[in-house]
Amino acid sequence: MPRRQRPRHISDALIPVGLLAASPALAASQENQLWTTESLVVQASDADLVSLDLSQRFRQASSNGGQQTVRVLIDHRVARAVQIGGGLAFFRSEPEQEMRLFQQVTLTKGIWMSRTRIEQRFFDTADSVSWRLRQRAQASVPLDAAKRWTLIAAAELMFHLNRARPGDKMGLAVMRNQIGLRHPIGRALDAQLLYMRQQTFRESRTDAVAHIPWLTLSWKI
């Protein structure tokens, strides 16, 4: 008799994240951080979304201390499952400031989302512009029939395309793995709580691994 096809489980969505998370952080330094984000998402038209994000990152002194961020993003839907967009961001910490321009393409299919982003990063501590490529894959899995609880699992890789500073690492520079839950707490307000493991690969030094609870509140109008 033919074998029955194995049913798909929620765990299938976590396989890409698990594979990346399994990569050992040999001799890596470890630290704990806490991130919070407040997000306003405006449906400007049938095809356009405008987002404003404010974020606070509570980090140790070894990671340049606390950081505050502001990000503005516009996404335009060019096809049913395709969005193109871009924006501007500003990052402030005690040792340096960063202004960032970015462009992105987002693809969606069912529970899956893939985002490719190119960034131009302007630091006040560097004379050259830093170019970075970011590739993110995410699964959003409803856990109940009403879709009020959603499991989020994601992995993101960041690649430096040039050396803006001597200490920058070319190629794969940062890996992020995330898992958590999203749940509406009001008619237009969602809360999302993730655990993120962030590994930073460094030239001639041990890698830095950060364990980060990340709370995001999103207001959609």
C-alpha positions in Angstrom: 0.0 0.0 0.0 1.3 3.5 -0.7 2.5 5.4 2.4 0.3 8.2 3.6 1.8 11.6 3.2 3.0 13.0 6.5 0.8 15.9 7.6 2.3 19.3 8.0 2.8 20.5 11.5 3.7 23.8 13.0 7.2 22.4 13.7 7.7 22.3 9.9 7.7 26.1 9.9 10.5 26.1 12.5 13.0 23.9 10.6 14.8 26.8 8.8 15.1 28.7 12.1 16.2 25.6 14.0 18.9 24.8 11.5 20.4 28.3 11.8 20.0 28.3 15.6 21.9 25.1 15.8 25.1 26.7 14.5 27.5 26.7 17.5 28.8 30.0 18.9 32.3 28.7 19.6 34.2 30.9 22.1 31.5 33.6 21.7 30.9 36.3 24.3 27.4 36.3 25.7 25.2 39.1 26.9 21.5 39.8 27.7 19.6 42.8 26.2 16.0 44.0 26.2 14.3 45.7 23.2 11.0 47.5 23.0 9.3 48.9 19.9 6.2 51.1 19.3 4.9 51.0 15.8 2.2 53.0 13.9 1.0 51.5 10.6 -1.2 53.6 8.4 -3.1 52.2 5.4 -2.5 55.2 3.1 -4.3 53.6 0.1 -5.3 50.2 -1.1 -1.7 49.6 -2.2 0.3 51.7 0.2 1.4 51.2 3.8 3.2 53.9 5.8 5.0 52.8 9.1 6.6 54.8 11.9 8.7 52.8 14.4 10.2 54.0 17.6 12.5 51.6 19.4 14.5 51.4 22.7 17.4 48.9 23.0 18.7 48.4 26.5 22.3 47.0 25.9 25.4 46.5 27.9 28.4 48.9 27.7 30.3 46.3 25.6 27.6 46.8 22.9 27.9 50.6 23.0 25.2 50.9 25.7 21.6 51.9 25.2 20.3 52.8 21.7 17.2 54.7 20.5 15.9 54.3 17.0 13.4 56.0 14.7 12.3 54.4 11.4 9.9 55.6 8.6 9.0 53.1 5.9 6.7 53.2 2.8 5.6 49.9 1.2 3.8 49.8 -2.1 2.0 46.6 -3.4 2.9 46.0 -7.1 1.2 42.5 -7.2 -0.9 40.3 -5.0 2.1 38.9 -3.2 4.8 41.5 -3.9 5.6 44.7 -2.2 8.4 47.2 -2.8 9.4 49.9 -0.4 12.0 51.9 1.3 12.6 54.4 4.0 14.9 56.3 6.4 16.1 55.4 9.9 18.1 57.2 12.6 20.0 55.3 15.4 21.4 57.1 18.4 23.7 55.7 21.1 26.3 57.3 23.3 29.4 56.5 21.2 28.0 57.1 17.7 25.0 58.1 15.6 23.8 56.4 12.4 21.5 57.6 9.6 20.3 54.8 7.3 18.6 54.6 3.9 17.1 51.3 2.8 15.2 49.7 0.0 13.4 46.4 0.1 11.3 43.8 -1.7 8.8 41.6 0.3 7.2 38.4 -1.0 4.4 36.6 0.7 2.7 33.2 0.2 0.5 31.6 2.8 2.2 31.6 6.2 5.6 32.5 4.6 7.2 35.9 4.1 10.6 36.7 2.5 12.2 40.1 2.6 15.3 41.3 0.9 16.7 44.7 2.0 19.6 46.8 0.9 20.9 49.4 3.4 23.2 52.4 3.1 24.5 53.3 6.6 26.1 56.6 7.4 28.0 56.7 10.7 29.5 59.8 12.3 32.5 57.6 13.1 33.2 56.6 9.5 34.2 58.4 6.4 32.7 55.9 4.0 29.1 54.6 3.5 28.5 51.1 4.7 26.5 48.9 2.4 24.6 45.9 3.9 22.4 43.2 2.5 19.7 41.7 4.7 17.7 38.5 3.9 14.8 37.6 6.2 12.5 34.5 6.1 9.5 34.3 8.4 6.6 32.0 9.2 3.4 33.3 10.8 1.4 30.3 12.0 -2.2 30.8 13.4 -2.6 28.7 16.6 -6.4 29.0 16.9 -9.4 29.1 14.6 -10.0 32.8 15.3 -6.4 33.6 14.4 -6.0 35.6 17.6 -2.8 33.8 18.6 -0.1 33.6 16.0 3.3 31.9 16.3 6.1 33.9 14.7 9.4 32.1 13.7 12.0 34.0 11.7 15.6 33.9 10.6 17.6 36.8 9.2 21.2 37.0 7.7 23.0 40.3 7.2 26.0 40.7 4.9 28.5 43.5 4.8 29.2 44.4 1.1 32.1 46.7 1.8 34.4 48.0 4.6 33.3 51.4 5.9 35.7 51.0 8.9 38.8 48.8 9.3 37.1 46.6 11.9 34.1 45.7 9.6 33.8 42.1 8.6 33.1 41.4 4.9 30.4 38.9 4.1 28.1 37.4 6.7 28.2 39.8 9.7 25.0 39.1 11.7 22.6 36.2 12.2 19.3 36.6 13.9 16.9 33.8 15.0 13.5 34.7 16.5 10.5 32.9 17.9 7.5 34.2 19.8 3.8 35.1 19.8 1.6 37.8 18.4 -1.8 38.6 19.9 -4.4 41.5 19.5 -5.0 43.4 22.7 -7.4 45.9 21.2 -9.4 46.6 18.1 -6.4 48.1 16.3 -3.6 47.2 18.7 -1.4 44.1 18.5 1.3 42.9 20.9 4.2 40.8 19.9 6.7 39.2 22.2 9.7 37.4 20.7 12.9 35.9 21.9 15.8 36.7 19.6 19.3 35.2 19.5 21.6 37.6 17.7 25.1 36.5 16.7 27.6 39.1 15.4 30.6 37.7 13.6 33.7 39.8 14.1 37.2 40.0 12.5 40.1 38.8 14.7 37.8 38.7 17.8 35.4 36.2 19.3 31.8 36.4 18.1 29.2 38.3 20.2 26.0 36.6 21.0 23.0 38.5 22.5 19.9 37.0 24.0 17.1 39.5 23.6 13.4 39.5 24.7 11.7 41.9 22.3 8.3 43.4 22.9 6.5 45.3 20.1 3.2 47.2 20.2 1.6 47.9 16.8 -1.2 50.3 16.3 -2.9 50.0 12.8 -5.1 52.8 11.5 
